[in-house]
């Protein structure tokens, strides 16, 4: 037997053993749930032997960096969402960084975001939606959220506007689409960029269309709690060819060359062009048009993501089912307000958010501690109000950031809200246990 055939036979044996290993070690389907003893996590990895087979298959190739699985994922992910270009990156945080920094490129002319320009956002969310703005030297402008949807209040956008406003960068809170019609109209009216942080909302739809595809950029995270996982990983996507080209450059060290990893001379003029004041014919693979990064993911991560893509629709339906079950059980509970959606939206929920009324005879932390003692994992809504965190103590209001409205509802979430999980790994036993635990606490 020649080496090629021998290697293929060994590979097939390894992958078959991988499937058996999954069944032996990782298959938890037969585990029994014991109320009060079994841990009810807010999220977790949902996978089977297919992810492990892809992962091992990729490791056997030992390409390690971005390769065939990465290209497959980018193409399939873009096709699924209905956008023209997807770029795989190493995290959702990097996706937000890449999307924002791409809008600072000189090629964008008068729409280029420059230091001191303003970007409208909210303080009730995850910090990496805001961090790239501050780190670059632009100015985040914070407006309040709607108390029902816990998303940006579009009625406050006009009062946040100034002559320096260049963009709106905001997330769909816990998978719940914000009012894309009103926010999109505001951005179009004032010629502003819209970046949709879609990290908690992959699979959600607004008027039948996937979130993340309305803005100039959409971003996703593939950290384990999210709708798809690669362990780490993220994506930036757009249908604008210029933005796609700029984002590719910023992702890949800022280089001008667009060759794939391991490929040379895609442009067919590698040693003949003139760039800046470099010598004519300077190697195009080492010409840098931006001050960029290396934000690529590995092919092993992408291999896991390719297997996960086949499951997104099913995952989304389970998230919706789990949310609706909890809502039906808890809708009439005294002192609890459940997060609401817009009529036009169809959320693939990331979590089940509850906000206590001001007259509740118990605090958010008292409820959280009760649930945690019953082995139910809880989470606050991320930063609550980002402007109140220690990282803002070194910033000077108006010069570094601006608060354009009362943050009354943001503070209410910070003080009185928490959420529990609805991820696809939830069983009905776990969901019912969570609901009955909340009911028993609130009614006592």
Residue, then its C-alpha position, 0 to 999 in steps of 0.5 A: x500500500x502506498x503512503x497516500x492510501x495508507x495515510x487515508x486509511x489511518x485518517x478514516x480510522x482516527x475519525x471513526x475513533x473520534x466519533x466513538x470517543x465523543x459517545x464515550x466521553x462527551x455525550x450527556x444525553x443520558x444524564x439525569x437532571x436532579x433539581x437542586x443538585x444538577x447545575x443549570x448553567x445560563x449557557x454552554x457548548x452544544x455539539x456532537x461528534x461532527x464538531x470533534x471529527x472536523x476538529x481532528x480532521x483539521x488538526x491532522x492537516x496541521x495547517x493551523x492558521x486560516x485555511x480551507x475550513x476558514x474559507x468554507x465557513x466564510x462563504x457559507x456564513x455569508x450565503x446564509x445571511x444573504x451578504x456578499x462578504x464575511x471575514x472570520x476573526x478570532x473573537x467577537x471583540x475583535x469583530x467589533x474592533x475590525x468593523x469600527x477601525x475599518x470606518x477610520x480608513x482614509x479611502x472613505x473620504x468625508x465619511x471617514x471617522x477621525x479622532x474627536x468624531x462622535x459615535x452614538x451608542x448605549x451604556x447598557x451592554x457589553x464594553x467591547x461595543x464601546x471600547x474601539x471607539x474610545x481606544x481610537x480617540x473618537x467620542x461615544x455618545x450615550x443615549x438611554x434604552x427603552x424600558x420594554x425592549x431594553x434596546x436603544x431608544x430611537x426617539x433619543x437619536x436626534x438629540x444626540x446628533x451633533x456636527x461631529x456625529x459619524x456613526x451609530x454602533x449598537x447591539x441587539x440586546x440579548x438577541x432582541x432586535x432593536x428598531x432597525x427601521x427607525x435607527x436605519x432611517x436616522x442613519x440614512x437621513x444624516x449619512x451615518x454609518x450603522x454598525x450592528x453588534x449582532x454578537x448576541x443575536x445571530x439567527x434573529x430576524x427583523x421583518x423577515x430579514x436576518x439582523x446584522x445585515x441591515x447596517x454597513x457592518x454586522x459582527x458576530x461572536x462564536x464564544x461558547x455561550x453564543x448561538x454558534x461556537x468555535x470556542x473563540x472566534x467571531x465574524x465581520x460581514x458586509x455587502x459593501x465591496x469597499x468596506x470588505x476590502x478595507x476590513x480585509x486589510x485591517x484584519x491581515x496586518x494592514x497589508x495592501x495585498x489580498x492574497x490568501x494565506x500561502x498564496x502569492x501574486x494574486x494581483x499578477x503585478x507583485x513586483x511592478x507597482x508603485x506604492x507611496x514613496x517605496x521603490x517601484x516594484x516593491x513586493x506587494x505582499x509587504x506593502x501596508x495601506x493601513x495600520x492593521x492587526x492580525x485578527x485571523x482565526x485558526x482553521x481548527x476553530x473554523x472546522x468546528x464552526x462549519x459543523x455548527x452552521x448546519x445546526x443554527x436553525x435548530x438552535x434558534x428554534x430551541x432558543x425561541x421555544x425555551x424563552x416562550x416557555x419561561x414567559x408563559x410561566x412567569x408572565x403574571x408574576x408580581x414584581x417581575x417585568x419580562x423583556x418584550x420584543x417589537x411586533x416586527x421582530x423574531x428574536x433568537x433569544x440569548x437570554x431571558x431578562x427580568x427587571x424588578x419593579x421599583x416597589x418589589x419587596x426584595x432586591x435583584x441580588x436577593x433573587x440572584x443569590x436565591x437562584x444561585x443557591x439552588x444551582x441556577x446560574x444567573x447573569x446581570x445585563x453585562x455592564x448595566x451602565x458602562x459609564x459607572x464602571x472604574x474604566x471611566x474614572x480616567x475619562x473627562x466627560x464631553x472630551x472623551x465621551x458624552x451623555x446625551x440623555x438621562x440614563x434612567x432606564x439604563x440605571x434601572x437595568x443596572x440596579x434591578x435586572x438579571x437574566x437566566x439561560x435559554x440556550x439549546x442545551x436546556x431541557x424542559x426539566x431545567x426550564x421548569x425548575x428555573x420557573x418554579x424556583x422564581x415563582x416560589x421566591x416571588x410569591x413567598 
